[in-house]
Amino acid sequence: MPARTGKEYIEGIKSRKTEVWIHGEKVDNIPEHPAFKNVVQSVAGLYDLQYEKPDKMLYTSPTSGEKVGLSFIAPKTKEDLFRRREMHSEWAAFSGGMMGRSPDYLNTSIMAFGTASSFFAQSGGGDPRFAKNAENYYEYARENDISLTHTLIHPQVNRSKLTQSEQKDPFLSARITKKTADGIVINGCRLLATLGGITDELVVFPSTVNRTPGNTDDPYAFAFAIPNNTPGLKFLSRESFDYGKNQWDHPLGARFDESDAIISFEDVLVPWERVFVCESTDICNRTYAETNAVVHMTHQVIAKNTVKTEFVLGVVLSIIEAIGIEQFQHVKEKASEIMIILEVMRSHLYRAEHNAKIDKYGNMTPDFEPLNAARNWFPKVYQRMVEIIRILGASGLMALPTQDDFNNEDIGNLVHRYTQGANIDGYDRVQLFRLAWDISISAFGNRQSLYEYYFFGDPVRMSNVYYDMYNKAPYKEMIKTFLERAKSPNKTYTNI
């Protein structure tokens, strides 16, 4: 079937009847529940955008000949990468980059797994059928435009323990408790499924923190994909940051709160044809790097974060103009910080795409070095961008009447008068500042800051891995050569 429309996406979520819990209650109708209704509509908007801009959002399936989502493409040329990045950017612009787990993120990983399917058939825990499973699932997801959520990490219980088997309750983290002729049985929990129960299927990614001696954590080492309504599967959602306000008062929280959920497995049977990795810590730890999934996923993330930077810069520049503070040097300095961040992000993308090469699986794969630098850098500089909004917005981020105040017959004229800006009326200035508030100090905005900071994991751990993997030899050799020259007798040059 061709790429889905927003209506088809919503119908799929409604008919699936996933078991979702929030605020202590089981959700009966997900697309109509107050905590999910608006974000479901926003995701539907992404699917509709595919048909509003088909030249940028769709491509012809190599198997069915149908028009399918461009985020699923297995890129063979640099032009394919450019097109895919433009598609990522279009979806990111829809939310100002505020939906970190839009469907295209996981679509790139499923593509990488499917085209690198031979990796999953390796010996020492591999199985030839797992390769076929990965290949088949990629085609299934692409041809049916399946929306995906994923879960990756173990519950945050006692991080001083090296292995999950050493935890006080070794059955807390999701693990294989039985293998049958039909499949594997999973019990326990995993974190932290963004988009939770408002997708079609759940991909349980291979955890990369099972770095233990021997095979003690092998029962926790697996990867598979199952429908969200699989018996025994529960989505335990966090409190919603969509407080039922209108989109004028809460321009981001009332539209794009993606939700995050703990995933509970209670005797969940995963059919063998849905399994990609089974009881292999070694394969789990190597999956992302050796299939290049991490490269393609990071390409989407840096494209999204570039758009997010553009969005934040637009808000900052609009604030500066609205309250007439452009003449101050410190204001220009702070705005220029975000401008520089934006240009650096664009440069990382440009280098990654233009230095792309065909990998061993036949995919045109971006240069990971600039992407890796960007994904280590952005989580930290995003905190600074948000801080700049707070500094420039100042008390204006607190003196924020609601839309109802403006519409009230008794005080509306006063609110209009007292909230005006230098070059803008009160109604438009407050609407702008409510957007800035929703980025910088609301519950939604603070979740964004935490989310970006830990997007790829603990920044300290990531920087240590970055340091360990960086090619340091040329730079040490450069200093060695420089100092060696100092040991040699001075060489005198004379005019000839």
Protein Blocks (a to p, Z undefined) as FASTA:
>chain_A
ZZddfklmmmmmmmnopacdeehiacfblmlgmklmmmmmmmmmmmmmmmmmmmlmgccd
fklopacdfklpccfbfklmmmmmmmmmmmmmmnnopamkbfklmmmmmmmmmmmmmmmm
pghhiafklmmmmmmmmmmmmmnopacdddfbdcdfblmbmbfklpmblmlpgcdfbdcf
kbccdeddddddehilmbfbdcddddfklccehjllmmmgccddddfklghiacdddddf
beoiafklmmmlmmmmnbpaddddehiacdfklpfbghifklmmmmmmmnommmmmmmmm
mmmmmmmmmmmmmmmmmmmmmnopmlpmklmmmmmmmmmmmmmmmmmmmmmmmmgccdfk
opacddfklmmmmmmmmmmmmmmmmmmmmmmnmmmlmmccdfklmmpmklmmmmmmmmcc
fkbcfklmmmmmmmmmmmmmmmklmmmmmmmmmmnocfklmmmmmmmmpcfklmmmmmmm
mmmmmmpccdddddZZ
